[in-house]
Amino acid sequence: MVVRIKFIRLAAAAIALLAVSVLFLHLSTTDHEFSRYNIGWNGTSVFAGNLEDAGGVVLHETADLPNYQDAVLLLIAPEGEIPDSEIGDYRAFLKRNNTLFISDESGASNKLLKEIGSDIRVIPGKIAGFDSGYADPLLPNGYPEGDHPLLEGVASIAFNHPAQVMGGEALVSSGIFSWYDLDGNGRMEVGEPSGRFVFISSQPVGGGEVIVCADPSILINTMLGRGVPGDGAIFADNLLSYRNTAILESAHSATAATGGIGQALAHLKASPPLQAGIMGACLLVAGIAWRRRVCPGGQS
């Protein structure tokens, strides 16, 4: 009978722990597009996980940028306007022979590009093409130009409703049967510019290198999964190993968007003193509980 009661209590505790774990997982995830906390099809949790596995870091303050050398900074889906007071941090980063990789379809990065001295610009819109691994021309293929290290092992990349970039040296461009889909209907029509369009471009800037990609979607979970045409997953891996350190920019990026208690978890993860304090509090509570169980009433 005693054994049965202990088993029931143990089972109840396990069920309670499972319920708390499920609730915790639900509250710590989000459905924000491009968020590294989003485990759905349009999140970047897979890429962020690969970055951490490769020894990469998440940057929360641009003031830390001048401390890095031989690094690649990944600014994915930038949001808002970067304050003038922080532009100098990016310039200082480039001066140390680092690489700034920007993946942007909205043009939000154009001010930053101008201020750091780059001629590359993101031109918002949708580029469609008949060269596609899908039945949808709004998911066109991009093809490498030249032999840049990021393109090693890459024969083609599947893009997802990409914009285009102008300026710099083209690294990846569309096929010749492509067009600027002005009305977004996926059909080539009279008056819509056609030809080849640049999806990824690079340029030496300020002692370092700037690379701009016109489609942050190439790094979302679904585009890095199995069965996706092309070599987008290889390109993503090349990004992480391109320099000694890969840095995910979280100060001005949609990858930082959180849901539920995600922001608190992010702050906790970024603060070792806070982690130590919480661990100490847990040990203290556990010690008090153990003492009361072993010595009821405080008797020794």
C-alpha positions in Angstrom: 0.0 0.0 0.0 2.8 2.4 0.9 4.6 1.6 -2.4 1.4 2.3 -4.3 1.0 5.7 -2.6 4.6 6.6 -3.4 4.1 5.6 -7.0 1.0 7.7 -7.3 2.7 10.7 -5.8 5.7 10.2 -8.2 3.4 9.9 -11.2 1.5 13.0 -10.1 4.7 14.9 -9.8 5.9 13.8 -13.2 2.6 14.9 -14.8 2.8 18.3 -13.1 6.4 18.7 -14.2 5.4 17.8 -17.8 2.5 20.3 -17.7 4.8 23.1 -16.4 7.4 22.2 -19.1 4.8 22.4 -21.9 3.5 25.8 -20.5 7.0 27.1 -20.2 7.8 26.1 -23.8 4.6 27.7 -25.0 5.3 31.0 -23.2 8.9 31.2 -24.3 8.2 30.8 -28.1 6.6 33.2 -30.5 5.2 33.4 -34.0 6.9 36.6 -35.1 8.4 36.3 -38.5 12.2 35.9 -38.5 12.4 35.6 -34.7 15.0 33.2 -33.4 12.4 32.2 -30.8 10.0 31.1 -33.5 10.2 27.4 -34.1 7.5 27.6 -36.9 8.1 27.7 -40.6 8.9 31.4 -40.8 11.2 31.6 -37.7 15.0 31.5 -37.6 15.3 29.1 -34.6 17.1 26.5 -36.6 19.7 29.0 -37.9 20.1 30.5 -34.5 20.6 27.1 -33.0 23.2 26.2 -35.6 25.0 29.5 -34.8 25.2 28.7 -31.1 26.3 25.1 -31.8 29.1 26.6 -33.9 30.3 28.8 -31.0 28.6 32.0 -32.3 27.3 34.8 -30.1 24.2 36.9 -30.0 24.9 40.7 -29.8 22.5 42.8 -27.7 24.5 46.1 -27.7 26.2 47.6 -30.7 28.8 49.2 -28.4 30.4 45.7 -28.2 31.2 45.7 -32.0 34.6 47.4 -31.8 35.8 44.5 -29.6 35.6 41.9 -32.4 38.1 40.9 -35.0 37.9 38.2 -37.7 34.2 38.1 -37.2 31.0 38.2 -39.4 28.1 40.2 -38.1 24.7 38.9 -39.3 22.0 41.6 -39.4 18.9 39.7 -40.5 15.7 41.5 -41.3 16.6 44.9 -39.8 13.8 46.9 -38.2 13.5 50.6 -37.7 16.2 53.2 -38.1 19.6 52.7 -36.4 20.4 55.8 -34.3 23.2 58.0 -35.5 25.0 57.5 -32.2 25.4 53.8 -33.1 26.6 54.1 -36.7 30.1 54.6 -35.4 30.1 51.2 -33.8 29.5 49.6 -37.2 32.3 51.7 -38.8 34.7 50.6 -36.0 33.7 47.0 -36.6 34.5 47.2 -40.3 37.8 48.9 -39.6 39.0 45.8 -37.8 38.8 43.8 -41.1 35.4 42.2 -40.2 32.4 41.4 -42.4 28.9 42.9 -42.1 26.3 40.6 -43.7 22.9 42.2 -44.1 19.8 40.3 -45.2 17.0 42.8 -45.9 14.1 43.0 -48.3 12.5 46.2 -47.1 15.2 48.8 -47.6 15.5 49.4 -43.8 19.3 49.0 -44.0 19.8 51.6 -46.7 20.5 54.4 -44.3 23.1 52.3 -42.5 24.7 51.3 -45.8 25.0 54.9 -46.8 26.4 56.1 -43.5 29.1 53.4 -43.4 30.2 54.3 -46.9 28.7 51.5 -49.0 27.2 52.0 -52.4 24.9 49.0 -52.1 21.2 49.6 -51.8 18.2 47.3 -51.3 15.4 48.0 -53.8 12.1 46.8 -52.3 9.8 44.8 -54.6 9.3 41.2 -55.7 11.5 39.6 -58.3 10.0 36.5 -60.0 11.5 34.1 -62.4 10.8 31.0 -64.5 14.1 29.5 -63.1 12.6 27.9 -60.0 12.6 24.6 -58.2 8.9 25.2 -57.4 5.8 25.8 -59.5 5.7 29.3 -58.1 7.8 31.9 -60.0 7.9 34.1 -56.9 10.4 31.5 -55.4 13.1 32.0 -58.1 16.6 30.4 -58.1 19.7 32.5 -57.6 23.0 31.5 -59.2 26.5 32.3 -58.0 28.8 34.6 -59.8 32.5 34.4 -59.1 34.2 32.2 -56.5 33.5 34.0 -53.2 34.1 31.7 -50.1 30.5 32.0 -49.1 29.5 30.3 -52.4 31.7 27.2 -51.9 29.6 24.1 -52.7 26.7 26.3 -53.8 25.2 25.7 -57.3 22.0 27.5 -56.7 19.9 29.1 -53.9 16.1 29.1 -53.7 14.8 32.5 -52.8 11.4 33.4 -51.3 9.8 36.5 -52.7 13.1 38.3 -53.0 13.8 42.0 -53.6 16.9 43.1 -55.4 20.2 44.8 -54.6 22.0 47.4 -56.6 25.7 48.4 -56.3 28.8 46.5 -55.3 29.9 43.3 -56.9 27.3 40.7 -57.7 27.7 37.4 -55.9 24.3 35.8 -56.6 21.9 36.7 -59.4 18.6 35.5 -60.9 18.3 33.6 -64.1 17.8 35.5 -67.4 14.1 34.7 -67.5 13.2 36.9 -64.5 11.2 40.1 -64.0 10.2 42.8 -61.5 6.7 41.6 -60.5 5.2 45.1 -60.0 1.7 43.9 -59.2 2.8 40.7 -57.3 0.6 38.3 -59.4 3.4 36.0 -60.4 2.9 36.6 -64.1 5.2 38.5 -66.5 3.3 41.4 -68.0 3.9 44.3 -70.3 5.7 47.1 -68.6 7.4 45.0 -66.0 11.2 45.2 -66.2 12.8 41.8 -67.1 16.3 40.4 -67.3 18.8 39.4 -64.6 18.6 40.8 -61.1 21.1 40.7 -58.3 20.1 39.0 -55.1 23.4 39.2 -53.2 26.2 41.7 -53.6 29.5 42.5 -51.8 31.8 45.5 -51.4 35.0 46.3 -49.5 34.1 49.1 -47.0 36.2 50.9 -44.4 38.9 48.2 -44.1 36.3 45.4 -44.0 33.6 43.8 -46.2 29.9 44.4 -46.6 27.6 41.8 -48.1 23.9 42.5 -48.7 21.3 39.9 -49.5 17.8 41.0 -50.7 15.9 38.1 -49.0 16.1 37.3 -45.2 13.7 34.4 -45.9 16.6 32.2 -47.1 17.5 31.8 -43.5 14.1 30.8 -42.1 13.4 27.3 -40.8 11.4 26.1 -43.8 14.1 27.2 -46.3 16.8 25.3 -44.4 14.7 22.1 -44.2 14.9 18.9 -46.1 13.5 18.8 -49.6 14.2 22.5 -50.4 15.7 22.8 -53.9 19.2 24.3 -54.2 22.0 24.8 -51.7 20.6 27.3 -49.3 21.5 25.2 -46.3 25.1 25.0 -47.5 25.2 28.8 -47.9 23.8 29.2 -44.4 26.6 26.9 -43.0 29.2 28.9 -45.0 28.0 32.1 -43.3 28.6 30.5 -39.9 32.1 29.3 -40.7 33.1 32.3 -42.9 35.0 34.0 -40.1 36.4 32.9 -36.7 33.3 34.3 -34.9 29.7 34.5 -36.2 27.6 37.2 -34.4 23.8 37.4 -34.7 22.9 41.1 -34.4 20.0 41.3 -32.0 19.9 45.0 -31.3 18.0 46.1 -34.5 16.8 42.8 -36.0 13.5 41.0 -36.2 15.3 37.9 -34.9 15.1 39.5 -31.4 11.3 39.5 -31.4 9.9 37.5 -28.4 6.7 36.3 -27.1 5.4 35.5 -23.6 8.4 35.3 -21.2 10.9 35.2 -24.1 12.4 38.6 -23.3 13.0 37.6 -19.7 14.7 34.4 -20.8 16.9 36.3 -23.2 17.9 38.8 -20.5 18.6 35.9 -18.1 20.7 34.1 -20.7 22.7 37.2 -21.3 23.4 37.9 -17.6 25.7 35.4 -15.8 25.4 37.4 -12.5 21.6 37.0 -12.7 21.9 33.3 -13.4 24.2 32.8 -10.4 21.7 34.7 -8.2 18.8 32.6 -9.2 20.8 29.4 -8.8 21.9 30.5 -5.3 18.3 31.2 -4.4 17.2 27.8 -5.6 19.9 26.1 -3.6 18.9 28.1 -0.5 15.2 27.1 -0.9 16.2 23.4 -1.5 18.5 23.5 1.6 15.7 24.8 3.8 13.2 22.3 2.5 15.7 19.4 3.1 16.5 20.6 6.6 12.8 20.6 7.5 12.3 17.2 6.1 15.3 15.6 7.8 14.9 17.6 11.1 11.1 18.3 11.7 10.5 21.2 14.0 14.1 22.3 13.6 15.4 19.5 16.0 18.7 18.0 15.2 
